[in-house]
C-alpha cells in the first residue's frame, strides 16, 4: 500500500503533543552513492551542495513528522538536482554511443 499514512503523534503526560523548534540545521559535504543503469550501474559518489535550513517548526513548533518532512524534502530535492546536473549528460552521452554502435 503506497498511500501516504498520517503519522501518529505522541502526547506528553499532560495531554499535549510533542512539538519542536529547530533554529538551524546545516548539512555540509553530504555524500551520496548513485547507481545509474545507463552508466553501467556502477556506484558513483557525489557530494551535495551545502544545505542550510532555518526555523523549522516556527510558529508554535512542529510535530516530529512535520520536522521530518521539512528536513527531508530539501535534502531529497538537492539529491535530485545533484544527480541531474552531474549524471544526466553522462547518461545521455553513454546512451547515444550505444545507439551509434548498433
PLY file of the C-alpha trace (Angstrom):
ply
format ascii 1.0
element vertex 102
property float x
property float y
property float z
element edge 101
property int vertex1
property int vertex2
end_header
0.00 0.00 0.00
1.73 3.18 -1.20
-0.86 5.61 0.10
0.55 8.25 2.45
-0.17 7.48 6.07
-0.61 10.05 8.78
1.97 9.54 11.46
0.71 9.17 14.98
1.95 11.92 17.27
2.87 11.12 20.82
1.38 13.16 23.55
3.18 14.14 26.72
1.83 13.06 30.06
-0.15 16.31 30.24
-2.05 15.50 27.01
-0.17 17.93 24.75
1.54 16.58 21.65
5.30 16.90 21.32
6.36 19.90 19.25
9.85 21.08 18.44
11.53 24.15 17.02
14.86 23.84 15.24
16.50 27.17 14.68
19.20 25.99 12.27
20.45 22.82 10.60
23.50 22.87 8.34
24.47 19.91 6.19
27.90 20.20 4.61
29.70 17.81 2.31
26.85 15.32 2.29
27.80 12.37 0.12
25.52 10.08 -1.83
26.14 6.89 -3.74
24.24 6.68 -7.01
23.84 3.74 -9.37
22.60 4.61 -12.84
21.77 1.82 -15.26
22.70 3.95 -18.28
26.19 4.37 -16.82
26.81 0.68 -16.29
25.14 0.51 -12.86
28.50 1.21 -11.22
28.46 3.12 -7.93
29.07 6.83 -8.43
29.81 9.08 -5.47
28.53 12.66 -5.49
28.88 15.43 -2.92
25.83 17.55 -2.20
26.00 21.32 -2.01
25.83 22.96 1.42
22.29 22.98 2.72
21.10 25.28 5.49
17.61 25.08 6.94
16.30 27.66 9.39
13.34 27.97 11.75
11.85 24.52 11.28
8.67 24.44 13.29
8.44 28.21 13.68
5.02 29.45 14.68
4.35 27.14 17.59
6.60 24.20 16.91
6.25 21.20 14.62
5.43 17.58 15.27
8.20 15.04 14.67
6.51 14.03 11.39
6.40 17.66 10.24
10.06 18.11 11.16
10.99 15.02 9.16
9.11 16.35 6.14
10.61 19.84 6.42
14.13 18.43 6.71
13.95 15.56 4.22
12.16 17.42 1.41
15.02 19.87 0.70
17.57 17.05 1.04
15.73 14.90 -1.48
15.37 17.89 -3.83
19.12 18.56 -3.61
19.89 14.90 -4.31
17.68 15.12 -7.43
19.40 18.31 -8.62
22.87 16.91 -7.98
22.17 13.67 -9.82
20.55 15.50 -12.74
23.38 18.04 -13.06
26.20 15.58 -12.67
24.97 12.41 -14.35
22.20 13.27 -16.79
24.58 14.39 -19.54
26.83 11.37 -18.93
23.81 9.09 -19.26
22.71 10.75 -22.48
26.23 10.55 -23.95
26.51 6.87 -22.97
23.11 6.02 -24.46
23.92 7.84 -27.72
27.23 5.98 -28.03
25.48 2.63 -27.52
22.86 3.51 -30.13
25.51 4.55 -32.63
27.32 1.23 -32.21
24.20 -0.74 -33.18
0 1
1 2
2 3
3 4
4 5
5 6
6 7
7 8
8 9
9 10
10 11
11 12
12 13
13 14
14 15
15 16
16 17
17 18
18 19
19 20
20 21
21 22
22 23
23 24
24 25
25 26
26 27
27 28
28 29
29 30
30 31
31 32
32 33
33 34
34 35
35 36
36 37
37 38
38 39
39 40
40 41
41 42
42 43
43 44
44 45
45 46
46 47
47 48
48 49
49 50
50 51
51 52
52 53
53 54
54 55
55 56
56 57
57 58
58 59
59 60
60 61
61 62
62 63
63 64
64 65
65 66
66 67
67 68
68 69
69 70
70 71
71 72
72 73
73 74
74 75
75 76
76 77
77 78
78 79
79 80
80 81
81 82
82 83
83 84
84 85
85 86
86 87
87 88
88 89
89 90
90 91
91 92
92 93
93 94
94 95
95 96
96 97
97 98
98 99
99 100
100 101
